[in-house]
Amino acid sequence: MGKPNDTLLAQAIRIYQVNSHQNTSKVKTRGEVVGSTRKIYAQKGTGNARHGARYAPIFVGGGIAHGPKGVKAQPLTLPKKMRRHALRSALVHKFIDKSIIGLSGIDKLDGKTSSVTTLFAKIAGHPKNKTLVITHDQNTKLYRSLNNLQKIELKSDTLINALDLVRADFIVVTKPAIESLLNRATNQILSTKN
């Protein structure tokens, strides 16, 4: 799969993180704070610094200078080829760190949380490590057994991006899912050579 592109991976992570913010926070400026506009004391003769409004940003309870406006920013975009390169780089890093492992026989699971807890404690060091479980098809038993566990996230391979891989300490993936991920990550590289 080649060497990881750390610069591109960092750019992709930044874009995913920025787009995950709602950007709906808003604060009041000094003109929006409700209250008297009377000058708080005389301009001269008090020995204090000159002040006008009680709701200037310098005072407690006053308006906020340069705060968030509550305007939804235009989402940042990453072209498809760059997304795939970033996914490939994240996968290469996980293979280098040996923090990715295959899981087979999930159809034989009984759906009990206790059995899955011992399994993931052995293979992924759970609950110490934040674990990402990637599957290809929906598995009700696996979802039911992992649903109550903290630090474990179950996702479909079609929804995985580079940020998901980087955030996880350990990745557990089924065989069809890893084939799908590798196909997604290397597809554009094969197509550019032709």
Secondary structure per residue as TSV (DSSP state, phi and psi in degrees):
chain	resnum	aa	ss	phi	psi
A	1	M	-	360.0	-7.7
A	2	G	-	85.6	-172.8
A	3	K	-	-83.7	147.1
A	4	P	-	-74.2	146.0
A	5	N	-	-98.8	95.9
A	6	D	H	-67.5	-34.5
A	7	T	H	-64.3	-46.2
A	8	L	H	-66.5	-38.3
A	9	L	H	-63.2	-42.1
A	10	A	H	-64.3	-38.7
A	11	Q	H	-65.3	-42.7
A	12	A	H	-64.6	-42.4
A	13	I	H	-62.1	-43.2
A	14	R	H	-60.4	-43.6
A	15	I	H	-66.5	-43.4
A	16	Y	H	-61.8	-40.3
A	17	Q	H	-69.8	-42.0
A	18	V	H	-63.1	-42.0
A	19	N	H	-72.1	-16.7
A	20	S	H	-80.4	-13.6
A	21	H	-	-79.2	142.7
A	22	Q	-	-77.7	-30.6
A	23	N	-	56.6	40.8
A	24	T	-	-109.6	4.8
A	25	S	-	-68.8	138.8
A	26	K	B	-144.8	139.6
A	27	V	-	-122.8	162.6
A	28	K	-	-90.2	138.9
A	29	T	-	-83.0	177.9
A	30	R	T	-65.2	-24.1
A	31	G	T	-81.8	-15.8
A	32	E	T	-99.3	-15.2
A	33	V	S	-71.1	130.3
A	34	V	-	-82.3	131.5
A	35	G	S	160.9	179.0
A	36	S	-	-67.5	145.3
A	37	T	-	-103.9	13.5
A	38	R	S	-64.6	143.7
A	39	K	-	-66.8	130.4
A	40	I	S	-71.7	-30.0
A	41	Y	S	-159.3	173.4
A	42	A	-	-62.1	150.9
A	43	Q	S	-62.5	-41.5
A	44	K	S	-126.9	158.8
A	45	G	S	93.8	-7.8
A	46	T	S	-92.5	-18.8
A	47	G	S	86.5	-10.3
A	48	N	S	-89.6	169.1
A	49	A	-	-67.8	152.2
A	50	R	-	-75.1	132.0
A	51	H	-	-138.8	150.7
A	52	G	-	-109.1	-81.8
A	53	A	-	-83.0	146.6
A	54	R	T	-73.8	-18.2
A	55	Y	T	-106.4	24.7
A	56	A	S	-68.8	154.6
A	57	P	T	-59.2	-20.0
A	58	I	T	-72.1	-21.1
A	59	F	S	-97.0	149.1
A	60	V	T	-65.7	131.9
A	61	G	T	88.6	-2.7
A	62	G	S	-83.3	-177.1
A	63	G	-	-69.5	167.3
A	64	I	-	-105.4	129.9
A	65	A	T	-86.9	132.9
A	66	H	T	58.8	35.4
A	67	G	-	-85.3	178.4
A	68	P	-	-66.9	143.0
A	69	K	B	-97.7	-9.2
A	70	G	-	78.5	19.0
A	71	V	-	-98.0	126.2
A	72	K	-	-71.1	119.1
A	73	A	-	-76.3	157.3
A	74	Q	-	-65.7	128.3
A	75	P	-	-64.7	143.7
A	76	L	-	-78.6	147.5
A	77	T	-	-121.3	152.6
A	78	L	-	-129.8	123.4
A	79	P	-	-58.6	156.6
A	80	K	H	-58.9	-42.3
A	81	K	H	-64.3	-38.1
A	82	M	H	-69.8	-37.8
A	83	R	H	-60.8	-42.5
A	84	R	H	-69.4	-39.8
A	85	H	H	-62.1	-40.9
A	86	A	H	-65.2	-41.1
A	87	L	H	-62.0	-42.6
A	88	R	H	-62.7	-43.9
A	89	S	H	-62.2	-40.9
A	90	A	H	-65.3	-40.8
A	91	L	H	-64.2	-41.7
A	92	V	H	-61.5	-42.6
A	93	H	H	-60.7	-41.6
A	94	K	H	-67.8	-36.0
A	95	F	H	-68.2	-39.0
A	96	I	H	-64.5	-42.4
A	97	D	H	-76.3	-7.9
A	98	K	T	56.2	40.5
A	99	S	-	-111.5	28.5
A	100	I	E	-131.8	135.6
A	101	I	E	-140.5	145.4
A	102	G	E	-86.1	149.7
A	103	L	E	-130.8	127.1
A	104	S	-	-125.4	162.9
A	105	G	-	74.7	30.6
A	106	I	G	-72.5	-15.7
A	107	D	G	-68.0	-21.3
A	108	K	G	-85.9	-2.7
A	109	L	-	-64.8	145.6
A	110	D	-	-91.3	-5.4
A	111	G	-	86.0	6.6
A	112	K	-	-92.9	138.9
A	113	T	H	-67.5	-35.1
A	114	S	H	-62.9	-41.5
A	115	S	H	-69.2	-37.1
A	116	V	H	-71.6	-32.9
A	117	T	H	-61.6	-45.8
A	118	T	H	-67.4	-37.4
A	119	L	H	-62.2	-48.6
A	120	F	H	-73.6	-24.0
A	121	A	H	-66.7	-35.2
A	122	K	H	-76.5	-49.0
A	123	I	H	-87.5	-26.8
A	124	A	S	-124.1	0.5
A	125	G	-	67.2	31.2
A	126	H	T	-75.5	142.6
A	127	P	T	-92.7	7.3
A	128	K	T	-64.7	-42.3
A	129	N	S	-97.2	141.4
A	130	K	-	-78.1	119.4
A	131	T	E	-111.5	136.8
A	132	L	E	-112.2	124.3
A	133	V	E	-106.4	123.4
A	134	I	E	-115.1	125.1
A	135	T	E	-123.3	162.5
A	136	H	S	-93.9	-43.6
A	137	D	S	-112.0	158.9
A	138	Q	-	-68.9	130.5
A	139	N	-	-126.3	107.6
A	140	T	H	-64.4	-41.3
A	141	K	H	-65.2	-42.3
A	142	L	H	-65.6	-43.2
A	143	Y	H	-62.2	-42.5
A	144	R	H	-65.8	-36.6
A	145	S	H	-78.2	-27.2
A	146	L	H	-94.6	-10.8
A	147	N	T	-60.5	-35.9
A	148	N	T	-91.8	-3.3
A	149	L	-	-89.0	134.0
A	150	Q	T	-81.3	156.8
A	151	K	T	63.4	18.8
A	152	I	E	-126.5	129.1
A	153	E	E	-123.8	132.3
A	154	L	E	-109.1	125.0
A	155	K	E	-138.4	153.7
A	156	S	E	-80.2	150.4
A	157	D	G	-64.8	-23.9
A	158	T	G	-74.4	-18.8
A	159	L	G	-99.5	-1.3
A	160	I	-	-78.1	135.5
A	161	N	-	-128.0	-179.8
A	162	A	H	-62.6	-35.9
A	163	L	H	-64.1	-39.4
A	164	D	H	-59.9	-42.5
A	165	L	H	-68.7	-40.4
A	166	V	H	-69.0	-38.2
A	167	R	H	-68.8	-27.1
A	168	A	-	-82.3	138.8
A	169	D	S	-76.2	-33.7
A	170	F	E	-143.0	142.2
A	171	I	E	-121.5	127.9
A	172	V	E	-114.0	124.0
A	173	V	E	-135.9	143.2
A	174	T	E	-82.3	163.5
A	175	K	H	-63.1	-46.8
A	176	P	H	-62.4	-32.9
A	177	A	H	-69.9	-42.2
A	178	I	H	-68.0	-34.7
A	179	E	H	-64.4	-41.6
A	180	S	H	-65.1	-42.1
A	181	L	H	-64.5	-44.5
A	182	L	H	-64.4	-37.3
A	183	N	H	-63.1	-43.9
A	184	R	H	-64.1	-40.6
A	185	A	H	-74.0	-31.4
A	186	T	H	-105.3	-6.0
A	187	N	H	-58.6	-49.0
A	188	Q	H	-68.8	-28.4
A	189	I	H	-69.6	-41.3
A	190	L	H	-65.7	-38.4
A	191	S	H	-71.3	-27.7
A	192	T	H	-77.0	-22.1
A	193	K	H	-76.9	-26.9
A	194	N	-	-76.5	360.0
